[in-house]
Amino acid sequence: MMEPTAIKFWTRSKTMSCKAFISARLLAAPSQPRLRTRSMSKATPNETHRISRITRDRCGAMGMLGMLSCILLLSIAPSRADEIFQRGHYFQWPERLYEGADYDPAIPAPSTILGFQPGEWFPTPEQTRTYLEVLAAASPRLNLSVIGRTYEGRPLLLATISSEANLARQDDIRRNLVRLRSEPMLESGAALEEILADTPAVVWLTYSVHGNEHSGTDAALRTAYHLAADRSAATQRWLDSVVILLDPMQNPDGRQRFLRWQEATIARDPRGAYRPDPDPMAAEHHEPWPSGRFNHYLFDLNRDWFFLTQAESRAKVKVLRDWNPQVVVDLHEMGTDQTYFFPPPANPINPQIPESLRRWWRVFGVGNARALDRVGADYYTAEVFDSFYPGYGDSLPTLYGAIGMTYEQASARGLAQRRSDGSVLTLREALWHHFLTSLATIDTAATHRRALLADFRLFFRDSLGGGAASGEIWIQPSADGGTTRDLAQHLAQLGVQVLFPDGEVTNPRLQPLTEDHPAPASLSPEGFLIPLAQPQQRLIRTLFDRDISLDEAFLREEEARRRRKEPDSFYDITSWNMALAYGVDAYFSDRASSGPTTARPPAPEAGVRGEPGALAYLMSYDSNDAAAALVDLLAQEPPLRVQMAMKGFRMVDRRFAPGTVVIKSTGGPPDLRQNLESLARRHQVVFHGVHTGLSDEGIDLGSAQVVNLRKPRIGLYWGAPASPPSAGWMAYLLEQRYGLDFTRLNPNEVREGELEDFEVLLFPSTKASDPLGEGYRDFLGEEGIAHLDQWIDSGGVFVGFGGGAGLAALPGVGWTSAGLALKPQEEDGGTDSPDSDEEDTLDADDLPESTPGAMVRVRLDRHHFLTAGYGSSAVVPMLSRLAFQPGEKTRSAAVFEEEDRLVVSGFMWDDTRRAVAGESYLVTEERGRGKVILFASEPAYRAYWPALHRLFLNAVLLGPHIRVVSALTRSENGSR
């Protein structure tokens, strides 16, 4: 990893290192103590601020002169501009990038450090960091800090830019903003007036959350340079009035993946100059699987802002909470034939976003329009890109009181691409537009600084007193095994205050908020409550209301679009209720509870219970922590004797449900109890030691219903036509959450049948346009299908999700006797569903209409091994168009509820509801010595639905070892 002292200057053909000079001149001047070098990625924000400050202090006349000498040496390097962009219809840089700008020649422009002009090539993550470090060293207006690290080890950067005076009082500014959001008594008077008069607004500009939407990072560097170097009165006014937080690259890992493809595919002439091909068919515009859009684990980071599964998201939400910005802009790219988009957004809009914020979309839109009009750039508003789902980079900040906005620029997906009208869109043009709207946003915020702060305060005022603000939400553990502890920790990361019982807590006015369960008499010791009289009330309501209402006009238009057979306008899922996702019960009261509470969470029960010398140890399999402990048990060397009881029993005055994990002492290490004690505390679970295999009730520990487990050998299909996020969600859960080893399998190896080393194969979902998984069938071909068929018959476990499950039911595959639920016949008789005997007619058009992410109820077969650790029902996200009709040999582990009880939260078309009600969500079928396990939709969706993690893990951990368990037959038990 590059040290902050190793600043490198990049040319087209090679890297010129000025490390020795920078180290000697800038960081180790004889008159100053040498700054201890430390990787910036490991430095704290205070340390990185100190690096920037000390470096600037040492850039005296001699130091700056020396640095500029290095820069001047590079200035004679030939530019790629003349070689690449001298084509008549290509975009050319204007003579003045920004009217009235007066750049300080002592502040290095991006081209002097990178070796190329903006838009001529792509700055890598390392070059981006290098330039911003140089800029921080040269300008007192900019501090650079590291706010986190990606999974591939790249630093996540944040530049803080403002006047020197504002940077010197950052802590005071942050404290004032906290007061505006959290002090209900700050109604008027001198205290409020002082804050409104003296506090700058905070604008957070975030770029390139999708790594292949590359113009954002390029624009970020140009924006940072302008703010650091421009000496005009306009920019000085901005810096006096606004603190700019600039995140130049939200997804460094994805960007690096995109740049590797560009480097490999863009042509070069005999002199080595790059020659971009604007033909839309050119390879440089079409990345291979998985593309640079996603992060290391192939997550779409613009959906993870409140799920917080990814390190990048957690780092950003911490910035959001630390700074409380008034404006947040997420800068993206879209299709090449598009123009430029900025808010107002399209419908639907989250009803928790008040008018006091919505009106600002238009104000900032006017400023953006003015900036783009000056250069003759086209744009549009309000047609797409809604503000409903709370996991976007604009929508979550809006629930923290910011004016959240998405800007979208048409993408060249490379250096240059020809549009359908014959014009050529270049990276230069794209980044220039983002540069202009970035500055326009800062200008608008500076102009309306006081009003922005006043409306920021207004957003929170209603949350802190009166009306619904006096109520609270109770969270209780459910009978279906949901965990409250993980949910409480998740809410704490979001800045939501929760309180735990410190004695008996009661509330007679509770009403069910999710499932219609009777209200409890008192708050469970494992439960907690969420007071609504707190600044995050609007966020809390968004995350816990059973339904977030969709605009009626929007729904009418969707019905009309459907009648016209046009695609729907739902941009993302319509339900994300956290209580349902975590599998806990939630209740609402309009009054505060009675009884003692504390902000300190209770210490979880963990350890080994019972006297030493136990014959066996028992662990309830009722939480995700227990699942992680089971994975750990199976990974022990030498192997432990680990089993699972598939039926319930009673021992040591406790009832143990189906799924209980049994660890036998016989044949185990002498220090087994100590090992289990350590494992129990690591995973926060309890083992109960027993001294007999004879139960008080139910099966005994020697029963055939207590089955042996071992660590499975898992392969995950890793490539097209699998959906990259679907594959990534599973990889993340297996690798990061549960520590379960697996192999990412090259599709060619799967097709060739090289699968002897694997017991379980996971086939991810496919893209929405391929709901049946036909892409898998086409890729595998008859020979590949035959190889997999033989592997299953020989004992392999095929686990399919969404389109990966649809593959098993396709004509020509036939791994299951289950059929697929089809859309109802049209009432006018115009279109009939295909005859079930005519399998070859099966088509995606025959499936029910797609559901935009509703949460639906399924009934669970508690005697099925896949439901081990669960109760009688679960709530699952409905994302695909599949539902299974059990065949002669299939067994359903989870069945969609009847029509009137099916949808728990979110939107589903009525005829889709009719089509899937009573059909199967999860089926299994044994084939030879193996089996297929088919999920209609994904339990690992976005790695978020914690209540479904064990449903996914059961398929992986138990599938290879457990056949369908039923009562013992005479032949199995012997004859007498």
Secondary structure as GFF3:
##gff-version 3
##sequence-region A 1 976
A	DSSP	beta_strand	8	10	.	.	.	ID=ss1
A	DSSP	beta_strand	15	17	.	.	.	ID=ss2
A	DSSP	alpha_helix	19	21	.	.	.	ID=ss3
A	DSSP	pi_helix	22	26	.	.	.	ID=ss4
A	DSSP	three_ten_helix	40	42	.	.	.	ID=ss5
A	DSSP	alpha_helix	45	57	.	.	.	ID=ss6
A	DSSP	alpha_helix	61	75	.	.	.	ID=ss7
A	DSSP	alpha_helix	81	85	.	.	.	ID=ss8
A	DSSP	alpha_helix	110	114	.	.	.	ID=ss9
A	DSSP	alpha_helix	125	138	.	.	.	ID=ss10
A	DSSP	beta_strand	142	149	.	.	.	ID=ss11
A	DSSP	beta_strand	155	161	.	.	.	ID=ss12
A	DSSP	alpha_helix	164	168	.	.	.	ID=ss13
A	DSSP	alpha_helix	170	182	.	.	.	ID=ss14
A	DSSP	alpha_helix	190	198	.	.	.	ID=ss15
A	DSSP	beta_strand	201	207	.	.	.	ID=ss16
A	DSSP	alpha_helix	215	229	.	.	.	ID=ss17
A	DSSP	alpha_helix	233	241	.	.	.	ID=ss18
A	DSSP	beta_strand	242	247	.	.	.	ID=ss19
A	DSSP	alpha_helix	252	265	.	.	.	ID=ss20
A	DSSP	beta_strand	267	268	.	.	.	ID=ss21
A	DSSP	beta_strand	274	275	.	.	.	ID=ss22
A	DSSP	three_ten_helix	283	285	.	.	.	ID=ss23
A	DSSP	three_ten_helix	301	303	.	.	.	ID=ss24
A	DSSP	alpha_helix	311	323	.	.	.	ID=ss25
A	DSSP	beta_strand	327	334	.	.	.	ID=ss26
A	DSSP	beta_strand	340	341	.	.	.	ID=ss27
A	DSSP	beta_strand	346	349	.	.	.	ID=ss28
A	DSSP	alpha_helix	355	374	.	.	.	ID=ss29
A	DSSP	beta_strand	386	387	.	.	.	ID=ss30
A	DSSP	alpha_helix	395	398	.	.	.	ID=ss31
A	DSSP	beta_strand	403	410	.	.	.	ID=ss32
A	DSSP	beta_strand	416	418	.	.	.	ID=ss33
A	DSSP	beta_strand	424	426	.	.	.	ID=ss34
A	DSSP	alpha_helix	427	447	.	.	.	ID=ss35
A	DSSP	alpha_helix	449	461	.	.	.	ID=ss36
A	DSSP	three_ten_helix	462	464	.	.	.	ID=ss37
A	DSSP	three_ten_helix	467	470	.	.	.	ID=ss38
A	DSSP	beta_strand	472	477	.	.	.	ID=ss39
A	DSSP	alpha_helix	484	493	.	.	.	ID=ss40
A	DSSP	beta_strand	500	501	.	.	.	ID=ss41
A	DSSP	beta_strand	511	512	.	.	.	ID=ss42
A	DSSP	beta_strand	528	531	.	.	.	ID=ss43
A	DSSP	alpha_helix	537	544	.	.	.	ID=ss44
A	DSSP	alpha_helix	552	563	.	.	.	ID=ss45
A	DSSP	alpha_helix	578	582	.	.	.	ID=ss46
A	DSSP	beta_strand	584	589	.	.	.	ID=ss47
A	DSSP	beta_strand	597	598	.	.	.	ID=ss48
A	DSSP	beta_strand	607	609	.	.	.	ID=ss49
A	DSSP	beta_strand	616	619	.	.	.	ID=ss50
A	DSSP	alpha_helix	624	634	.	.	.	ID=ss51
A	DSSP	beta_strand	641	645	.	.	.	ID=ss52
A	DSSP	beta_strand	649	651	.	.	.	ID=ss53
A	DSSP	beta_strand	654	656	.	.	.	ID=ss54
A	DSSP	beta_strand	661	664	.	.	.	ID=ss55
A	DSSP	alpha_helix	672	683	.	.	.	ID=ss56
A	DSSP	beta_strand	686	690	.	.	.	ID=ss57
A	DSSP	beta_strand	697	698	.	.	.	ID=ss58
A	DSSP	beta_strand	706	708	.	.	.	ID=ss59
A	DSSP	beta_strand	714	717	.	.	.	ID=ss60
A	DSSP	alpha_helix	724	732	.	.	.	ID=ss61
A	DSSP	pi_helix	733	737	.	.	.	ID=ss62
A	DSSP	beta_strand	743	745	.	.	.	ID=ss63
A	DSSP	alpha_helix	747	752	.	.	.	ID=ss64
A	DSSP	beta_strand	760	763	.	.	.	ID=ss65
A	DSSP	alpha_helix	774	793	.	.	.	ID=ss66
A	DSSP	beta_strand	797	801	.	.	.	ID=ss67
A	DSSP	alpha_helix	803	809	.	.	.	ID=ss68
A	DSSP	beta_strand	819	820	.	.	.	ID=ss69
A	DSSP	three_ten_helix	839	841	.	.	.	ID=ss70
A	DSSP	three_ten_helix	844	846	.	.	.	ID=ss71
A	DSSP	beta_strand	854	860	.	.	.	ID=ss72
A	DSSP	three_ten_helix	865	867	.	.	.	ID=ss73
A	DSSP	beta_strand	873	878	.	.	.	ID=ss74
A	DSSP	beta_strand	884	885	.	.	.	ID=ss75
A	DSSP	beta_strand	890	896	.	.	.	ID=ss76
A	DSSP	alpha_helix	899	902	.	.	.	ID=ss77
A	DSSP	beta_strand	903	905	.	.	.	ID=ss78
A	DSSP	alpha_helix	910	916	.	.	.	ID=ss79
A	DSSP	beta_strand	920	927	.	.	.	ID=ss80
A	DSSP	beta_strand	930	935	.	.	.	ID=ss81
A	DSSP	three_ten_helix	941	943	.	.	.	ID=ss82
A	DSSP	three_ten_helix	946	948	.	.	.	ID=ss83
A	DSSP	alpha_helix	949	957	.	.	.	ID=ss84
A	DSSP	alpha_helix	970	973	.	.	.	ID=ss85
###
